[in-house]
Amino acid sequence: MKKLMLFAMVASLLFFAGCERKTDSPSGNGLFTVSKDGHQIRFALGNLVYDGINGYRFAAHQYDYGGDFGWGTGSNPTLTSTDDADYPSFDDWGNYIGGGWRTLTGDEWYYVIWDRADASAKRGAATVCGVHGMILLPDNWSGGTFTAGFNGWSTNVYDASSWSDMEDAGAVFLPAAGSRYGTELDDVGAFGYYWSSTPYYEDIAYYMGFNDYGVYYYDNSYRFFGHFVRLVQDY
């Protein structure tokens, strides 16, 4: 796949005419159970973004790629080093945006994708406003048309109007924004890689990943890779 040379923290924000979010609230309407004790969270309505002028913010739309970050780089978001020693511990990005935002643990990613009630019926590949990604539906879904599973990006296709209805009903969309090594971004539009807060080994951490044929709920990678971040708030 063709590789894109990018400065690490430049947000890859895509715009498609007519696909505007109807609310300025950064928090979605849907509730998602993330543990066997019934604890629920709300997802942010956009990936995390950082720039040197405005600091942290949320992408304007759920289908915007946002920024790619090395693992746990809350206080050093522009770090692009490929030296393992530069990523010794997890510093949550949520600490720097306020409002009780945080990163899901590896176990929480696992639970919301695989273990909550009817989990397999509440996840699937999709294309929203021309962007490939994965949809997660909230616990008590009663929204629009959705086909669960991973059978290509054309399984669920939403334009501005149909996606607005899905979002209002609590659906979450995670774009397949790729992954960064150094300053080189690859797999854009083909894979999604989202960090958890959980370390695996001294230079490795867990992430949630997917493509159009499956979701890799609890995988691990070197901490220096640039993956994407979707923060949550506890309910």
C-alpha positions in Angstrom: 0.0 0.0 0.0 1.2 3.5 -0.8 2.8 5.2 2.2 2.1 8.7 3.2 4.9 10.9 4.6 3.4 13.0 7.4 4.5 15.0 10.3 3.4 12.8 13.2 0.9 15.0 15.0 -0.7 16.8 12.0 -4.3 15.8 12.2 -5.6 14.0 9.1 -9.0 15.7 9.1 -11.2 14.8 6.2 -14.2 16.8 5.1 -17.1 15.6 3.0 -19.8 18.1 2.0 -23.0 17.7 3.9 -21.6 15.4 6.6 -21.8 17.8 9.6 -22.5 16.8 13.1 -25.6 18.4 14.5 -24.3 18.9 18.0 -21.2 20.5 19.5 -21.2 18.1 22.4 -18.1 15.9 22.5 -19.9 13.0 24.2 -22.1 10.6 22.4 -25.7 9.6 23.5 -25.0 5.8 23.7 -24.1 3.8 26.7 -21.6 0.9 26.4 -20.9 -1.7 29.1 -17.2 -2.3 29.5 -17.0 -4.7 32.4 -18.8 -7.7 33.9 -19.9 -5.6 36.9 -22.1 -3.5 34.5 -19.9 -0.4 34.4 -20.9 1.8 31.4 -19.1 4.6 29.5 -19.8 7.1 26.7 -17.5 7.5 23.8 -16.2 10.8 22.5 -17.8 11.8 19.2 -14.4 12.1 17.5 -10.8 10.9 17.7 -8.2 12.9 19.7 -6.3 15.7 17.9 -3.3 17.7 19.0 -1.6 20.7 17.5 1.0 23.0 18.9 -1.2 26.1 18.9 -4.5 24.9 20.3 -3.3 21.8 22.2 -5.7 18.8 22.6 -9.2 18.7 21.2 -11.6 16.3 19.6 -12.0 15.9 15.9 -15.0 17.7 14.5 -16.6 14.5 13.2 -16.5 10.8 14.1 -15.2 10.0 10.6 -12.2 12.4 10.8 -9.0 10.5 11.3 -7.6 12.8 14.0 -4.0 12.5 15.3 -1.7 9.5 15.8 0.2 9.1 19.1 2.8 6.9 20.6 1.5 4.9 23.6 0.7 7.0 26.7 2.3 10.3 25.4 -0.2 12.6 27.2 2.5 15.1 28.2 4.6 14.6 25.0 2.1 14.2 22.2 4.5 15.1 19.3 7.0 12.3 20.2 7.9 10.3 17.1 11.0 8.5 18.3 11.3 4.7 17.5 13.4 4.2 20.7 11.6 1.9 23.2 13.1 3.7 26.1 11.2 6.9 25.2 7.9 5.3 26.2 8.4 4.0 29.7 5.0 4.4 31.2 1.4 5.4 30.3 0.4 9.1 30.7 -3.3 9.3 29.8 -4.2 11.9 27.2 -7.5 12.4 29.0 -5.6 14.1 31.9 -4.8 16.9 29.5 -8.2 17.5 28.0 -10.3 17.6 31.3 -13.9 16.6 31.8 -13.1 13.1 33.2 -12.0 11.7 29.8 -9.8 8.7 29.8 -8.5 5.8 27.6 -10.1 2.4 27.8 -8.1 -0.5 29.3 -7.3 -3.6 27.2 -9.9 -5.6 29.2 -12.5 -2.9 28.6 -11.9 -3.0 24.8 -12.3 -6.7 25.0 -15.5 -6.6 26.9 -17.3 -4.0 24.8 -16.4 -5.8 21.6 -16.8 -9.4 22.7 -18.4 -10.0 26.1 -21.3 -7.6 26.6 -24.8 -8.7 25.8 -25.3 -9.3 22.1 -21.8 -8.0 21.4 -21.5 -9.8 18.0 -24.7 -8.0 16.8 -23.4 -4.6 17.8 -20.1 -4.3 15.7 -19.4 -4.2 12.0 -17.4 -2.7 9.1 -18.9 0.4 7.6 -18.3 3.4 5.3 -19.5 6.7 6.7 -19.5 9.8 4.4 -16.9 8.0 2.3 -14.6 6.9 5.1 -13.9 3.3 6.0 -14.1 2.2 9.6 -15.9 0.2 12.3 -19.3 0.9 14.0 -20.1 0.0 17.6 -23.7 0.1 18.7 -24.7 1.0 22.3 -26.2 -1.5 24.7 -29.8 -0.6 24.1 -29.7 -0.1 20.4 -33.0 1.0 18.8 -31.7 3.0 15.8 -31.5 2.7 12.1 -30.5 -0.1 9.6 -27.3 -2.0 10.5 -25.8 -5.3 9.4 -23.4 -6.8 11.9 -20.1 -8.4 10.9 -17.1 -7.8 8.8 -17.7 -8.6 5.1 -16.2 -5.6 3.3 -16.6 -1.9 3.7 -19.7 -1.9 1.6 -21.8 -3.8 4.1 -23.0 -0.6 5.9 -22.8 2.6 3.9 -24.2 5.8 5.3 -24.6 9.3 3.7 -25.0 12.5 5.7 -28.7 12.0 6.5 -28.6 8.3 7.5 -25.4 8.7 9.5 -26.9 11.6 11.4 -29.8 9.4 12.5 -27.4 6.6 13.5 -25.2 9.1 15.6 -28.3 10.5 17.3 -29.3 7.0 18.3 -25.9 6.5 20.0 -23.8 4.7 17.3 -20.0 5.1 17.4 -17.8 5.1 14.3 -14.0 4.5 14.5 -12.3 5.4 11.2 -9.7 3.0 9.7 -7.0 5.7 10.0 -3.9 3.4 9.7 -0.8 3.4 11.9 2.4 5.4 12.0 6.1 4.3 12.2 8.4 7.3 12.8 6.8 9.9 10.6 5.5 7.4 8.0 1.8 6.6 8.0 0.6 3.3 6.4 -2.6 1.3 6.0 -4.8 4.4 5.8 -8.3 3.4 4.9 -7.6 -0.3 5.4 -6.9 -0.8 9.1 -7.8 0.9 12.4 -5.5 0.8 15.4 -6.7 2.3 18.7 -4.6 2.4 21.9 -5.6 0.9 25.2 -4.0 2.1 28.5 -2.7 -1.4 29.3 1.0 -2.4 29.0 1.9 -5.9 27.8 5.6 -5.9 28.3 8.3 -3.4 28.9 8.2 -2.1 25.3 4.8 -3.3 24.2 1.2 -2.3 24.9 -2.2 -3.5 24.0 -4.4 -2.0 21.3 -7.7 -2.7 19.6 -7.4 -3.2 15.8 -9.7 -4.0 12.9 -10.1 -4.1 9.1 -13.0 -4.9 6.9 -12.8 -8.6 7.6 -12.4 -8.7 11.3 -11.7 -7.0 14.6 -8.5 -7.8 16.6 -9.8 -7.0 20.0 -6.8 -7.4 22.2 -3.6 -7.3 20.2 -0.3 -5.7 21.1 2.4 -3.6 19.4 5.6 -1.7 20.2 4.8 1.4 22.1 6.5 3.7 19.6 4.0 3.0 16.9 1.6 5.9 16.3 -2.0 4.6 16.8 -5.2 6.6 17.2 -7.1 7.5 20.4 -10.8 7.5 21.2 -11.4 8.7 24.7 -14.4 7.8 26.9 -16.2 9.2 30.0 -17.4 7.0 32.8 -21.2 7.0 33.3 
